[in-house]
Amino acid sequence: MTDVAEFDDAKVLSEGSPELDEAWVCTLAQERWGIAGEMKPLTGERDRNYRLERASDGARFMLKISHPAETALVADFQTQALLHLAKADPTLPVQRIVPTLDGAPSIVVDPGDGLPRVARVFTYLPGLPLPDAPRTPLQQQNLARMLARLDVALAGFDHPAGDLPLPWDLQRAESVRGLLAHIADADRRALATAALDRFEHTARPVLRTLPAQPIHNDFNIYNVLVDPHDTDRIAAILDFGDMVRAPCIDDLAVAAAYQIGTDDAPLAHIVPFVAAYHAVRPLSATELDLLFSLITARLVMVVAISGWRAARYPENAAYLLRNNPLSWARLQACERVGHAAATAAFRSACGL
């Protein structure tokens, strides 16, 4: 069993992001970006995020200050990806980089604690958070198509940070095995262990043979906004903070993990989601054969990592555990369906 001390992401995931003086944040925004006005802290897993509203015209922006344990190279990966997307598919609803007054896409700052971190400003995209919107089949299909468009647009991009070990990299799902010891319920622990065993023994060896590219890697419902006047329309894709270089099927698996039902027909929503993605970016039979194992491995990562972190940072537990109860229910539903039945349904929906 992997010990927690050997968990590659322990440094970033186990360290809480240090609080920053709000007066310092406001001064930074004004001096480096010329944005003076109201500032409001936003939630985040590792970074410090702030909404800025410029007093002169009411324009809104988002200031992101990276976790000090995260290297500048990782932040540059996200920055360069957004710059690439602005050219590759200008109509994709993603944030745009707002340069500093001297034209830099990002800067390194030290708030006075001797811990440098990367600061960037993005355009602020309006919209209704997807969890607050009514769900419809058309909305779900549009969501899958948008993810496929994003993967297609990122296909021509690369960056040296893509192969760095990062939290939530599905290719390394077995790295959370040591965290399963923190799951008190024996049945749940056995369920998670079985899913990781399946991933490690059957999916991971094949996954390594597939072409890889930068992917979003966190296309969950909390990172999507919809048009409040037309909630079937995807208005924004947020948070590129977990980008990695990986096969595109990982991106679909992460997104699909948040679409699974928990009733007697858990695949009723996910199968049309997979088919809609396939219509824009065709999937191979090999990719579809891996999908179920990747989905369940992602669900294990959610319950293992977030549960471990919440126990250490109870003040942020509500945010960290927001997906846990539903993720356990989804994992149990997946096991009731089984790999063979799920894979047959995916293949049929994609005409394979």
ZIUR-V358091 format. One record per pair of residues at least 24 apart in sequence whose C-alpha atoms are under 10 Angstrom apart, sorted by the first residue. I is the first residue (numbers start at 1). J is the second residue. D is the distance in Angstrom with one decimal. If there is no record, write none. Layout:
i;j;d
I;J;D
I;J;D
//
This chain:
i;j;d
1;174;10.0
1;175;9.7
1;176;9.7
1;177;6.6
1;178;5.6
1;179;9.3
1;180;9.4
1;181;9.1
2;174;8.7
2;175;7.1
2;176;7.7
2;177;6.0
2;178;4.4
2;179;8.0
2;180;9.6
2;181;9.8
3;175;9.4
3;176;9.1
3;177;8.2
3;178;5.0
3;179;7.7
3;181;9.3
4;175;9.2
4;176;8.2
4;177;8.7
4;178;5.5
4;179;6.2
4;180;9.6
4;181;9.2
4;182;9.9
4;308;9.8
5;178;8.9
5;179;10.0
6;175;8.4
6;176;9.6
6;178;8.4
7;167;9.9
7;174;9.8
7;175;6.0
7;176;6.7
7;177;8.8
7;178;7.5
7;179;8.4
8;165;7.2
8;166;8.0
8;167;8.2
8;172;9.5
8;175;7.2
8;176;9.0
9;165;7.5
9;166;6.4
9;167;5.5
9;168;8.7
9;169;9.9
9;175;8.8
9;176;9.3
9;305;9.8
10;167;8.7
10;305;9.7
10;309;9.7
11;69;7.0
11;70;9.1
12;46;7.5
12;67;7.7
12;68;8.6
12;69;5.7
12;70;6.8
12;166;8.9
12;167;8.0
13;45;8.7
13;46;7.5
13;67;10.0
13;69;9.3
13;166;9.8
13;167;7.4
13;305;8.3
13;306;9.2
13;308;9.3
13;309;7.0
14;46;9.8
14;305;9.7
14;308;8.6
14;309;6.4
14;310;9.7
14;312;7.6
14;313;8.6
15;46;8.6
15;67;9.1
15;68;9.6
15;69;8.2
15;309;9.1
15;312;9.2
15;313;9.1
16;45;8.8
16;46;7.1
16;47;9.4
16;67;8.6
16;69;9.9
16;309;9.2
16;312;9.1
16;313;7.4
16;316;9.3
17;44;9.3
17;45;8.3
17;46;5.7
17;47;6.5
17;48;7.2
17;65;9.9
17;66;8.6
17;67;5.8
17;68;7.6
17;69;8.8
18;46;9.4
18;47;9.1
18;48;8.4
18;67;7.9
18;68;8.3
18;113;9.6
18;115;9.8
19;47;10.0
19;48;7.8
20;48;8.0
20;65;9.5
20;111;7.3
20;112;9.6
20;113;9.8
21;111;8.1
21;112;9.9
22;50;9.6
24;111;7.2
24;112;9.6
25;50;8.6
25;63;8.9
25;65;9.3
25;111;8.5
26;50;9.6
26;52;8.7
26;63;9.9
28;63;9.8
28;109;8.9
28;111;9.4
28;119;9.3
29;63;7.7
29;100;9.1
29;119;9.6
29;120;9.6
29;121;8.5
30;54;9.6
30;100;10.0
30;101;9.7
31;100;9.1
31;101;8.4
32;99;9.1
32;100;5.6
32;101;5.9
32;102;8.0
32;103;9.9
32;104;9.6
32;107;9.0
33;63;10.0
33;98;8.2
33;99;7.2
33;100;4.6
33;101;5.2
33;102;8.5
33;103;9.3
33;104;9.7
33;120;9.5
33;121;8.0
34;100;7.9
34;101;6.7
35;59;9.4
35;60;9.4
35;61;8.8
35;100;9.9
35;101;9.8
35;121;10.0
39;63;9.4
43;316;9.5
43;319;8.0
44;239;9.5
44;316;9.7
44;319;8.3
44;320;9.4
45;241;9.7
45;306;9.9
45;316;8.8
45;319;8.0
45;320;7.4
46;70;9.1
46;241;9.1
47;117;9.7
47;118;9.8
47;119;9.9
47;241;8.9
48;119;9.5
49;119;9.8
49;120;9.8
49;121;9.7
50;121;9.4
51;121;9.6
51;122;9.7
51;123;9.8
51;124;7.8
52;121;9.3
52;122;10.0
52;123;9.8
52;124;8.6
53;124;9.4
59;123;9.0
59;124;8.4
60;122;9.2
60;123;6.9
60;124;5.5
60;125;8.3
60;126;9.1
61;95;9.6
61;96;9.9
61;97;9.9
61;98;8.4
61;121;6.6
61;122;5.7
61;123;4.7
61;124;4.5
61;125;8.2
62;95;9.3
62;97;9.8
62;98;9.4
62;120;8.2
62;121;5.5
62;122;5.1
62;123;6.2
62;124;5.6
62;125;9.0
63;98;9.6
63;119;7.1
63;120;5.8
63;121;4.4
63;122;6.5
63;123;9.0
63;124;9.3
64;106;9.9
64;118;8.1
64;119;5.7
64;120;5.4
64;121;6.3
64;122;8.0
65;106;10.0
65;107;9.7
65;108;9.2
65;109;8.6
65;116;9.9
65;117;6.6
65;118;5.7
65;119;4.4
65;120;6.6
65;121;8.9
66;108;9.5
66;109;9.8
66;116;9.1
66;117;5.5
66;118;5.3
66;119;6.4
66;120;8.6
66;241;9.3
67;115;9.3
67;116;9.0
67;117;6.4
67;118;8.0
67;119;9.8
68;110;9.4
68;114;9.7
68;115;5.9
68;116;6.1
68;117;5.0
68;118;8.0
69;115;8.5
69;116;9.1
69;117;8.1
70;116;9.8
70;117;7.7
70;118;8.8
70;166;9.4
71;116;9.4
71;117;7.8
71;118;8.3
71;161;9.5
72;106;9.6
72;107;9.2
72;108;7.8
72;116;9.1
72;117;7.2
72;118;6.1
72;119;9.6
72;161;9.6
73;118;9.5
73;159;9.2
73;160;8.0
73;161;6.1
73;162;9.6
73;164;9.5
74;118;9.6
74;159;9.4
74;160;8.9
74;161;5.7
74;162;8.1
74;164;8.2
74;166;8.9
74;241;8.4
74;242;9.2
74;243;8.7
74;244;9.4
75;106;8.7
75;117;9.3
75;118;6.8
75;119;8.8
75;120;9.0
75;161;8.9
75;240;9.4
75;241;7.7
75;242;10.0
75;243;9.8
76;105;9.0
76;106;7.9
76;107;10.0
76;118;8.8
76;120;9.9
76;159;8.7
76;160;9.7
76;161;8.2
77;158;8.6
77;159;6.2
77;160;7.8
77;161;6.0
77;162;7.2
77;214;9.2
77;240;9.2
77;241;9.0
77;242;10.0
77;243;7.8
77;244;8.9
78;159;9.4
78;161;9.3
78;162;9.8
78;214;9.8
78;216;9.4
78;239;9.1
78;240;5.9
78;241;6.6
78;242;8.6
78;243;7.0
78;244;9.5
79;105;7.3
79;106;7.8
79;120;8.4
79;122;9.7
79;240;8.8
79;241;9.7
80;105;8.9
80;157;8.8
80;158;9.1
80;159;8.1
81;153;9.8
81;154;7.5
81;157;7.2
81;158;8.3
81;159;8.5
81;214;8.4
81;215;9.6
81;216;9.6
81;240;8.5
81;243;9.1
82;122;9.8
82;154;9.5
82;240;8.5
84;153;8.4
84;154;7.7
84;156;8.7
84;157;7.0
84;158;9.6
85;150;8.2
85;153;6.4
85;154;6.9
85;156;9.7
85;157;8.8
86;153;9.6
87;153;9.1
88;150;9.6
88;152;9.2
88;153;5.7
88;154;7.8
88;155;9.5
88;156;8.3
88;157;9.3
89;149;8.4
89;150;8.3
89;152;9.2
89;153;6.2
89;154;9.2
90;153;9.7
92;146;8.0
92;147;9.9
92;149;8.0
92;150;7.4
92;153;9.0
92;234;9.7
92;235;9.1
92;236;8.2
92;237;8.3
93;125;8.2
93;146;9.0
93;150;9.7
93;224;9.8
93;225;9.5
93;234;7.8
93;235;6.0
93;236;4.7
93;237;6.1
93;238;8.8
94;122;9.7
94;123;8.9
94;124;9.5
94;125;7.8
94;150;9.5
94;224;9.9
94;235;8.6
94;236;5.7
94;237;5.2
94;238;6.5
94;239;9.1
94;240;9.5
95;121;9.6
95;122;5.9
95;123;5.4
95;124;6.8
95;125;6.6
95;236;7.8
95;237;7.7
95;238;7.1
95;239;8.9
95;240;9.6
96;121;8.7
96;122;5.5
96;123;5.4
96;124;8.5
96;125;9.3
97;121;6.3
97;122;4.7
97;123;6.6
98;122;5.2
98;123;6.5
124;236;9.7
124;238;9.8
125;225;8.4
125;235;7.9
125;236;6.4
125;237;8.8
125;238;8.6
126;225;7.7
126;226;8.7
126;227;8.2
126;228;9.2
126;235;7.6
126;236;7.7
127;224;8.8
127;225;5.1
127;226;5.4
127;227;5.3
127;228;6.1
127;229;9.3
127;231;9.3
127;234;8.8
127;235;6.2
127;236;7.2
128;224;8.4
128;225;5.1
128;226;5.2
128;227;6.2
128;228;5.4
128;229;9.2
128;230;10.0
128;231;8.0
128;234;9.5
128;235;8.3
128;236;9.2
129;221;7.8
129;222;6.6
129;223;7.8
129;224;6.2
129;225;4.5
129;226;6.4
129;227;9.0
129;228;8.9
129;231;9.8
129;235;9.5
129;236;9.2
130;220;9.3
130;221;5.7
130;222;6.5
130;223;8.0
130;224;5.8
130;225;5.3
130;226;6.0
130;227;9.3
130;228;9.7
130;231;8.3
130;232;9.8
130;234;8.8
130;235;9.7
130;236;9.8
131;220;9.9
131;221;6.2
131;222;6.6
131;223;9.6
131;224;8.7
131;225;8.8
131;226;9.7
132;221;9.7
132;222;9.6
132;225;9.4
132;226;9.4
132;228;9.8
132;231;9.9
133;225;9.0
133;226;7.6
133;227;9.3
133;228;7.9
133;230;9.9
133;231;6.5
133;232;9.0
134;231;7.2
134;232;8.8
135;231;8.2
135;232;8.0
136;231;8.7
136;232;7.1
136;269;10.0
137;232;8.6
137;269;7.9
137;272;8.3
137;273;8.8
138;231;9.6
138;232;6.1
138;233;8.7
138;272;9.9
138;273;9.8
138;276;9.9
139;226;8.8
139;230;9.5
139;231;7.1
139;232;4.1
139;233;6.5
139;234;7.5
139;273;10.0
140;232;7.8
140;233;9.6
140;234;9.5
140;259;8.4
140;269;8.2
140;270;9.1
140;272;8.3
140;273;6.4
140;276;8.7
141;232;9.0
141;269;9.6
141;270;9.8
141;272;7.0
141;273;5.6
141;274;8.7
141;275;8.4
141;276;5.5
141;277;7.7
142;232;7.2
142;233;7.0
142;234;6.9
142;273;8.8
142;276;7.7
142;277;8.9
143;219;9.4
143;221;9.4
143;224;8.6
143;226;9.6
143;232;8.7
143;233;8.3
143;234;6.5
143;237;9.7
143;255;9.2
143;273;8.1
143;276;8.7
143;277;8.6
144;219;9.7
144;252;8.1
144;255;8.1
144;256;8.7
144;270;9.9
144;272;9.0
144;273;5.7
144;274;7.2
144;275;8.5
144;276;5.8
144;277;4.9
144;278;8.7
144;279;9.5
144;280;8.9
145;234;9.9
145;273;8.5
145;274;9.3
145;275;9.3
145;276;5.8
145;277;5.0
145;278;8.2
145;279;7.7
145;280;6.2
145;281;8.4
146;233;10.0
146;234;7.7
146;236;9.8
146;237;8.8
146;276;9.5
146;277;8.1
146;280;8.8
147;215;9.6
147;216;8.7
147;219;7.6
147;237;8.9
147;248;10.0
147;251;8.0
147;252;7.7
147;255;8.3
147;276;9.8
147;277;7.2
147;280;9.2
147;281;9.3
148;248;8.9
148;251;9.0
148;252;8.2
148;276;8.6
148;277;5.4
148;278;7.7
148;279;8.6
148;280;5.9
148;281;5.6
148;282;9.0
149;277;8.6
149;280;6.9
149;281;7.5
150;215;8.2
150;216;8.1
150;237;9.3
150;251;9.9
150;281;9.8
151;213;8.5
151;214;8.0
151;215;6.3
151;216;7.9
151;247;9.9
151;248;6.8
151;249;9.8
151;251;8.1
151;252;9.4
151;280;9.9
151;281;8.0
152;213;9.8
152;215;9.6
152;248;9.2
152;280;8.6
152;281;7.0
153;214;9.9
153;215;9.9
154;213;7.2
154;214;6.2
154;215;7.0
154;216;8.9
154;248;10.0
155;212;8.8
155;213;5.9
155;214;7.1
155;215;8.6
155;248;9.2
156;213;8.1
156;214;9.0
157;213;7.4
157;214;6.9
157;215;9.8
157;245;10.0
158;212;9.9
158;213;6.9
158;214;6.4
158;245;8.0
159;213;9.4
159;214;8.0
159;244;9.5
159;245;8.5
160;245;9.3
161;214;9.7
161;243;9.2
161;244;7.8
161;245;8.3
162;212;9.8
162;213;8.1
162;214;6.5
162;215;9.1
162;243;7.4
162;244;4.9
162;245;4.5
162;246;8.1
163;213;9.9
163;214;9.3
163;243;10.0
163;244;6.7
163;245;5.8
163;246;8.4
164;244;7.7
164;245;8.6
165;244;8.4
165;245;10.0
166;241;9.7
166;242;7.2
166;243;8.3
166;244;7.4
167;241;9.7
167;242;7.0
167;243;9.5
167;244;9.5
167;301;9.7
167;305;9.0
168;217;7.7
168;218;8.1
168;242;6.9
168;243;9.1
168;244;9.1
168;254;9.7
168;298;8.2
168;301;7.1
168;302;8.3
168;305;8.6
169;217;7.3
169;218;9.4
169;242;7.7
169;243;8.3
169;244;6.8
169;245;9.0
169;246;8.4
169;250;8.8
169;254;9.9
169;298;9.0
169;301;9.2
170;199;9.8
170;204;9.5
170;217;8.1
170;244;9.3
170;246;8.5
170;247;9.9
170;250;6.6
170;251;8.9
170;253;8.9
170;254;8.1
170;294;7.3
170;295;9.2
170;297;7.4
170;298;6.4
170;301;8.1
171;199;9.4
171;200;9.5
171;203;9.4
171;204;7.0
171;207;7.7
171;208;8.3
171;244;9.5
171;245;9.6
171;246;7.3
171;247;8.8
171;250;7.8
171;294;8.8
171;297;9.5
171;298;9.7
172;199;9.8
172;200;9.0
172;204;8.5
172;297;9.7
172;301;9.7
173;199;7.8
173;200;8.1
173;204;9.0
173;294;8.8
173;297;6.3
173;298;7.2
173;299;9.9
173;300;8.2
173;301;6.6
174;199;7.8
174;200;6.5
174;204;9.3
174;297;8.3
174;300;9.6
174;301;8.7
175;301;9.1
176;297;9.9
176;300;8.4
176;301;6.6
176;302;9.8
176;303;10.0
176;304;6.7
176;305;7.1
176;308;10.0
177;300;9.2
177;301;9.0
177;304;8.3
177;305;10.0
178;304;9.1
179;301;9.3
179;303;9.6
179;304;5.9
179;305;7.1
179;307;8.8
179;308;6.8
180;300;8.9
180;301;9.6
180;303;9.0
180;304;6.1
180;305;9.0
180;307;9.5
180;308;8.8
181;304;9.1
181;308;9.7
182;304;7.9
182;305;9.9
182;307;8.0
182;308;6.8
182;311;9.3
183;303;8.8
183;304;7.6
183;307;8.0
183;308;8.7
188;300;10.0
188;328;7.9
188;331;9.4
188;332;8.7
189;300;9.6
189;304;9.6
191;296;9.9
191;300;8.9
191;328;9.3
191;331;7.9
191;332;7.6
191;335;8.2
192;296;8.4
192;297;8.1
192;299;8.5
192;300;5.6
192;301;9.0
192;303;8.8
192;304;8.6
192;328;9.1
192;331;8.1
192;332;9.4
193;297;9.5
193;300;8.4
194;296;9.7
194;297;9.5
194;300;9.9
194;335;9.5
195;292;9.9
195;293;7.1
195;294;9.0
195;295;9.4
195;296;6.0
195;297;5.9
195;298;9.4
195;299;9.0
195;300;7.3
195;331;8.7
195;334;9.9
195;335;8.6
196;293;8.4
196;294;9.3
196;296;8.1
196;297;5.9
196;298;9.3
196;300;7.5
196;301;9.2
197;293;9.6
197;297;9.2
198;292;9.9
198;293;6.6
198;294;9.2
198;296;9.2
198;297;8.5
198;339;9.6
199;290;8.7
199;292;9.3
199;293;5.5
199;294;6.7
199;295;9.5
199;296;8.3
199;297;6.4
199;298;9.9
200;293;9.2
200;297;9.3
202;289;10.0
202;290;8.3
202;293;8.2
203;287;9.8
203;289;8.6
203;290;5.7
203;291;8.7
203;292;9.3
203;293;6.5
203;294;7.3
203;297;9.8
204;290;8.7
204;293;9.3
204;294;8.9
206;286;8.3
206;287;9.1
206;289;9.8
206;290;8.0
207;246;8.8
207;247;7.3
207;249;8.9
207;250;9.0
207;286;9.1
207;287;8.3
207;290;7.7
207;294;9.5
208;246;8.9
208;247;8.4
209;247;9.1
210;246;8.6
210;247;6.1
210;248;8.9
210;249;9.2
210;286;8.8
210;287;8.4
211;245;9.7
211;246;7.7
211;247;5.7
211;248;8.2
212;244;9.4
212;245;5.9
212;246;4.4
212;247;4.2
212;248;6.9
212;249;9.4
212;250;9.7
213;244;7.9
213;245;4.8
213;246;5.4
213;247;6.2
213;248;7.1
214;243;6.6
214;244;5.5
214;245;4.1
214;246;6.2
214;247;8.2
214;248;8.2
214;251;9.6
215;240;8.9
215;242;8.7
215;243;5.7
215;244;5.8
215;245;6.1
215;246;6.5
215;247;7.8
215;248;6.6
215;249;9.5
215;250;8.1
215;251;6.2
215;252;9.7
216;240;5.8
216;241;8.1
216;242;6.7
216;243;4.9
216;244;7.2
216;245;9.1
216;246;9.6
216;248;9.3
216;250;9.4
216;251;6.6
216;252;9.8
216;254;9.5
216;255;9.9
217;241;8.7
217;242;5.8
217;243;5.5
217;244;6.7
217;245;9.1
217;246;8.7
217;248;9.0
217;250;7.1
217;251;5.2
217;252;8.5
217;253;9.0
217;254;6.6
217;255;8.2
218;242;6.3
218;243;7.7
218;244;10.0
218;250;9.7
218;251;7.4
218;252;9.7
218;253;9.8
218;254;6.4
218;255;7.1
219;251;7.2
219;252;8.2
219;253;9.4
219;254;6.5
219;255;5.0
219;256;8.7
219;257;9.6
219;258;8.7
220;254;7.2
220;255;5.5
220;256;8.4
220;257;8.2
220;258;6.1
220;259;8.8
220;323;10.0
221;255;8.1
221;258;7.0
221;259;8.7
222;258;9.8
222;322;10.0
222;323;9.8
247;287;8.9
248;281;9.5
248;283;9.2
248;287;8.8
249;283;8.0
249;284;9.5
249;286;9.7
249;287;6.1
249;288;8.0
249;290;8.0
249;291;6.9
249;294;8.4
249;295;9.9
250;287;9.2
250;290;9.2
250;291;7.9
250;294;6.9
250;295;8.4
250;298;9.1
251;294;9.8
251;295;10.0
252;277;7.9
252;278;9.8
252;287;10.0
252;291;8.1
252;294;9.2
252;295;8.6
253;288;9.9
253;290;9.1
253;291;6.0
253;292;7.7
253;293;8.8
253;294;5.8
253;295;4.9
253;296;8.6
253;297;9.1
253;298;7.5
253;299;9.8
254;291;9.7
254;294;7.9
254;295;6.4
254;296;9.4
254;297;9.3
254;298;6.3
254;299;8.5
255;295;8.6
255;298;9.6
256;291;9.1
256;292;9.5
256;294;9.7
256;295;6.9
256;296;10.0
256;298;9.7
257;292;9.3
257;294;8.9
257;295;5.3
257;296;7.4
257;297;9.3
257;298;7.0
257;299;6.6
257;302;10.0
257;327;8.2
257;330;7.9
257;331;9.0
257;334;9.9
258;295;9.1
258;298;9.8
258;299;8.8
258;323;8.9
258;326;8.9
258;327;8.0
258;330;8.6
259;330;9.1
260;295;9.4
260;326;9.6
260;327;9.2
260;329;9.5
260;330;6.2
260;331;9.0
260;333;8.3
260;334;8.2
261;326;9.3
261;329;8.6
261;330;6.6
261;331;9.9
261;333;7.6
261;334;9.0
262;326;8.0
262;327;9.3
262;328;9.4
262;329;5.9
262;330;5.4
262;331;8.6
262;332;8.0
262;333;5.6
262;334;8.4
263;329;9.1
263;330;9.0
263;333;7.2
264;333;7.8
264;336;8.8
264;337;9.0
265;333;8.4
265;334;9.7
265;336;9.7
265;337;8.4
266;330;7.7
266;332;9.9
266;333;6.2
266;334;7.1
266;336;9.1
266;337;7.9
266;342;9.8
267;333;9.0
267;334;8.3
267;337;8.3
267;341;9.8
267;342;7.4
267;345;8.3
267;346;9.3
268;345;9.8
270;342;9.8
270;345;9.8
270;346;8.8
271;342;8.7
271;343;9.8
271;345;6.8
271;346;6.0
271;347;9.3
271;348;9.2
271;349;6.6
271;350;9.0
272;345;9.9
272;346;8.8
272;349;7.1
272;350;9.2
273;346;9.7
273;349;9.5
274;345;9.9
274;346;7.0
274;347;9.5
274;349;7.7
274;350;7.7
275;346;7.6
275;347;9.1
275;348;9.1
275;349;5.6
275;350;5.4
275;351;8.9
276;349;9.2
276;350;8.7
277;350;9.4
278;349;9.1
278;350;6.5
278;351;9.7
279;350;8.1
282;350;8.4
283;347;9.4
283;350;7.8
283;352;9.4
284;347;9.2
284;350;9.2
284;352;8.4
285;343;9.6
285;346;9.4
285;347;7.1
285;350;9.2
285;351;9.9
285;352;6.9
287;347;9.9
288;342;9.6
288;343;6.6
288;344;9.0
288;345;9.7
288;346;6.4
288;347;6.5
288;350;9.0
288;352;9.3
289;339;8.8
289;340;8.9
289;342;9.1
289;343;5.8
289;344;8.6
289;346;8.4
289;347;8.1
290;339;9.3
290;343;8.2
291;339;9.2
291;342;8.8
291;343;7.5
291;346;8.5
292;334;8.3
292;335;10.0
292;338;8.5
292;339;6.1
292;340;8.9
292;341;9.7
292;342;6.6
292;343;6.7
292;346;9.0
293;334;9.7
293;338;9.8
293;339;7.3
293;342;9.8
293;343;9.5
295;330;9.9
295;331;8.8
295;334;8.9
296;327;9.4
296;330;8.5
296;331;6.2
296;332;9.4
296;334;7.2
296;335;8.6
296;339;9.8
297;331;9.0
298;327;9.4
298;331;9.5
299;323;9.4
299;324;8.8
299;326;9.6
299;327;5.8
299;328;7.5
299;329;9.8
299;330;7.7
299;331;6.4
300;324;9.6
300;327;8.0
300;328;8.2
300;331;7.7
301;327;9.7
302;327;7.2
302;328;9.1
303;327;6.8
303;328;7.1
303;331;9.8
//
